[in-house]
Amino acid sequence: MSVDWFRSWHGAPTDPKWLLIARNAMKRNETHETQITPGMVSAVVWALFDCASQAEQRGNVEGFDIETYSMFSGFSEAAVSAIVEELKQKSIIVSGCLSAWEKRQPKREDNSTERVRAHRNAMKRNVTQCNAREDKEENREEKKDAAPKGAQVVELVNPEKAFFDQAAQILGGSGRSLAGQLLKAKDRNVALAHSALLTASTKSDPREYIGAIIRGRGGGVEDLRARGEAW
């Protein structure tokens, strides 16, 4: 049985971009009938990938049925529409297609059937040569799988680097400087600083929220939690 599939990349479900998409989509969703979270954005993006993979023109998502997906997912149509529109604003969807589809979907996997057929014919022509070629091909395939052409290479980064990278995206200009002050306010506890940053991303003014923590003030249990002073 033939199974069609598409390639994802490491970290896709928790890509920091979904934090910004969720916040902006919430502003776009004027009805505010439901909270739009990064997890909802991740789920919608995954559904769009599946739609793009099955489209006659692979990568095209113009056939994505918001109404049907809304019924299946339990998300409101307004929320799904707001997410899709924000993906267009951020050029993740361009002219009805996923802009990075070709880059993330190497043709090497799509043409696997043809490659297998050619490989078998080569075996019939010369078994001895093919055995040697198979060993060489296997080593080459392992290297390609480690970093396939056109795919995003995911490097392992330390938690502090990830914290500063997300701060730059969430807080905008001077975000890294604010992140450094926030880390200092948290006694250089990266986990606590990162938690406060993620909480800030859900606020109407993330920079002001972080500024309040840096200045050592803020009210309520929520701010105490952001500063690591309460559960």
C-alpha positions as CSV (number, residue, x, y, z in Angstrom):
1,M,0.0,0.0,0.0
2,S,1.4,3.4,-1.0
3,V,1.4,6.1,1.7
4,D,1.8,9.7,0.7
5,W,3.5,12.0,3.2
6,F,5.2,15.4,3.6
7,R,8.3,16.5,5.5
8,S,8.2,18.5,8.7
9,W,11.2,20.1,10.5
10,H,12.4,19.8,14.1
11,G,10.8,22.3,16.4
12,A,7.8,22.9,14.0
13,P,5.1,22.4,16.7
14,T,6.7,24.9,19.0
15,D,8.2,27.3,16.5
16,P,8.5,30.8,18.2
17,K,6.7,32.3,15.2
18,W,3.4,30.8,16.4
19,L,3.6,33.0,19.5
20,L,3.5,36.2,17.4
21,I,0.9,34.8,15.0
22,A,-1.4,33.9,17.9
23,R,-1.1,37.3,19.5
24,N,-1.7,39.2,16.2
25,A,-4.5,36.8,15.2
26,M,-6.2,37.5,18.5
27,K,-6.2,41.2,17.7
28,R,-7.5,40.5,14.2
29,N,-10.4,38.4,15.7
30,E,-12.6,41.2,16.6
31,T,-15.3,39.0,18.1
32,H,-13.0,37.8,20.8
33,E,-15.3,34.8,21.2
34,T,-12.4,32.6,21.9
35,Q,-8.7,32.8,23.1
36,I,-6.3,32.2,20.2
37,T,-3.2,30.3,21.5
38,P,0.1,29.3,19.9
39,G,-1.1,25.7,20.1
40,M,-4.1,26.6,17.9
41,V,-1.8,28.2,15.4
42,S,0.4,25.1,15.3
43,A,-2.6,22.9,14.7
44,V,-3.9,25.1,11.9
45,V,-0.5,25.2,10.3
46,W,-0.2,21.4,10.4
47,A,-3.7,21.1,8.7
48,L,-2.5,23.6,6.0
49,F,0.6,21.4,5.5
50,D,-1.6,18.4,5.0
51,C,-3.9,20.4,2.6
52,A,-0.8,21.6,0.6
53,S,0.6,18.1,0.3
54,Q,-2.7,16.8,-1.2
55,A,-3.2,19.7,-3.6
56,E,-2.9,19.1,-7.3
57,Q,-0.3,21.9,-7.2
58,R,1.6,20.8,-4.1
59,G,2.1,23.6,-1.7
60,N,-1.2,25.3,-2.7
61,V,-3.6,25.9,0.2
62,E,-6.4,27.8,-1.6
63,G,-8.6,24.7,-1.2
64,F,-8.3,24.7,2.6
65,D,-11.9,24.4,4.0
66,I,-12.0,26.6,7.1
67,E,-15.6,25.6,7.9
68,T,-14.9,21.8,7.8
69,Y,-11.7,22.2,9.8
70,S,-13.5,24.3,12.3
71,M,-16.0,21.6,12.9
72,F,-13.3,18.9,13.2
73,S,-10.9,20.9,15.5
74,G,-13.5,22.6,17.7
75,F,-11.9,26.0,16.9
76,S,-14.3,28.7,15.8
77,E,-14.4,29.7,12.2
78,A,-13.5,33.3,13.2
79,A,-10.4,32.1,15.0
80,V,-9.2,29.8,12.2
81,S,-9.8,32.6,9.6
82,A,-7.9,35.1,11.8
83,I,-4.9,32.7,12.0
84,V,-4.9,32.1,8.2
85,E,-5.1,35.8,7.5
86,E,-2.2,36.5,9.9
87,L,-0.2,33.8,8.2
88,K,-0.7,35.7,4.9
89,Q,0.3,38.9,6.6
90,K,3.6,37.3,7.7
91,S,4.2,35.9,4.2
92,I,4.0,32.3,5.3
93,I,1.2,32.0,2.8
94,V,1.9,33.9,-0.5
95,S,-0.4,33.9,-3.5
96,G,-2.4,31.0,-2.1
97,C,0.7,28.8,-1.5
98,L,3.0,28.0,1.5
99,S,6.0,30.2,0.6
100,A,8.6,27.8,2.0
101,W,7.0,24.6,0.6
102,E,9.7,23.9,-2.1
103,K,12.5,24.5,0.4
104,R,11.0,22.2,3.0
105,Q,9.9,19.4,0.7
106,P,13.0,17.9,-1.1
107,K,12.1,16.0,-4.3
108,R,14.4,13.2,-3.2
109,E,11.6,11.7,-1.0
110,D,8.8,12.4,-3.6
111,N,10.7,10.4,-6.2
112,S,11.5,7.4,-3.9
113,T,9.5,4.9,-6.1
114,E,11.6,5.8,-9.2
115,R,14.8,5.6,-7.3
116,V,13.9,2.1,-5.9
117,R,13.0,0.9,-9.4
118,A,16.3,2.1,-10.8
119,H,18.2,0.5,-7.9
120,R,16.7,-2.9,-8.6
121,N,17.5,-2.7,-12.3
122,A,21.1,-1.9,-11.4
123,M,21.2,-5.0,-9.2
124,K,20.1,-7.2,-12.1
125,R,22.8,-5.8,-14.4
126,N,25.7,-6.3,-12.0
127,V,25.2,-7.8,-8.5
128,T,28.8,-7.5,-7.5
129,Q,29.1,-3.8,-8.4
130,C,25.7,-3.0,-6.9
131,N,26.7,-4.4,-3.5
132,A,29.6,-2.0,-3.3
133,R,27.4,0.8,-4.6
134,E,24.7,0.1,-2.0
135,D,27.2,0.5,0.8
136,K,28.4,3.8,-0.6
137,E,24.8,4.9,-1.3
138,E,23.7,4.1,2.3
139,N,26.5,6.3,3.7
140,R,25.5,9.1,1.4
141,E,21.8,8.7,2.3
142,E,22.6,8.9,6.0
143,K,24.5,12.2,5.5
144,K,21.6,13.6,3.4
145,D,19.1,12.6,6.1
146,A,21.2,14.4,8.7
147,A,20.9,17.6,6.6
148,P,18.7,17.1,3.5
149,K,19.2,19.7,0.7
150,G,16.7,22.5,1.0
151,A,15.5,21.5,4.5
152,Q,16.1,23.6,7.6
153,V,19.0,22.4,9.6
154,V,18.2,22.5,13.3
155,E,21.2,23.2,15.5
156,L,21.2,22.4,19.2
157,V,21.3,25.7,21.1
158,N,21.6,26.4,24.8
159,P,18.5,27.6,26.7
160,E,20.0,31.1,27.2
161,K,20.4,31.6,23.4
162,A,16.9,30.4,22.8
163,F,15.6,32.8,25.5
164,F,17.4,35.8,23.8
165,D,16.2,34.8,20.3
166,Q,12.6,34.6,21.4
167,A,13.0,37.9,23.3
168,A,14.1,39.6,20.1
169,Q,11.0,38.4,18.3
170,I,8.5,39.1,21.1
171,L,9.8,42.4,22.3
172,G,11.0,43.8,19.0
173,G,13.7,46.6,19.1
174,S,16.0,46.5,22.1
175,G,14.4,43.1,22.9
176,R,17.8,41.5,23.6
177,S,18.7,44.4,26.0
178,L,15.5,44.0,27.9
179,A,16.0,40.2,28.0
180,G,19.4,40.8,29.6
181,Q,17.9,43.0,32.3
182,L,15.1,40.5,32.8
183,L,17.6,37.7,33.2
184,K,19.5,39.8,35.8
185,A,16.2,40.5,37.7
186,K,15.7,36.7,37.8
187,D,19.2,36.1,39.3
188,R,20.3,34.7,35.9
189,N,17.7,31.9,36.2
190,V,17.1,31.3,32.5
191,A,14.0,29.1,33.1
192,L,12.3,31.7,35.3
193,A,13.2,34.5,32.8
194,H,11.9,32.5,29.9
195,S,8.7,31.7,31.7
196,A,8.1,35.5,32.3
197,L,8.9,36.2,28.6
198,L,6.3,33.7,27.4
199,T,3.7,35.2,29.8
200,A,4.6,38.6,28.5
201,S,3.8,37.4,24.9
202,T,0.2,37.0,25.9
203,K,-0.2,40.6,27.2
204,S,-1.3,43.6,25.2
205,D,2.0,45.3,25.9
206,P,4.8,42.7,26.4
207,R,7.5,45.3,26.8
208,E,5.6,47.1,29.6
209,Y,5.0,43.8,31.4
210,I,8.7,42.9,31.2
211,G,9.6,46.5,32.3
212,A,7.5,46.1,35.4
213,I,9.3,42.9,36.4
214,I,12.7,44.6,35.8
215,R,11.7,47.5,38.0
216,G,10.7,45.1,40.7
217,R,7.0,45.9,40.8
218,G,3.8,44.5,39.4
219,G,0.6,43.3,41.2
220,G,-1.2,40.0,41.6
221,V,-0.2,36.4,41.8
222,E,0.4,36.3,38.0
223,D,3.2,38.8,38.3
224,L,4.7,37.0,41.3
225,R,4.7,33.8,39.3
226,A,6.4,35.6,36.4
227,R,9.1,36.7,38.8
228,G,9.4,33.2,40.2
229,E,8.1,34.2,43.7
230,A,5.0,32.1,43.6
231,W,3.6,28.9,41.9
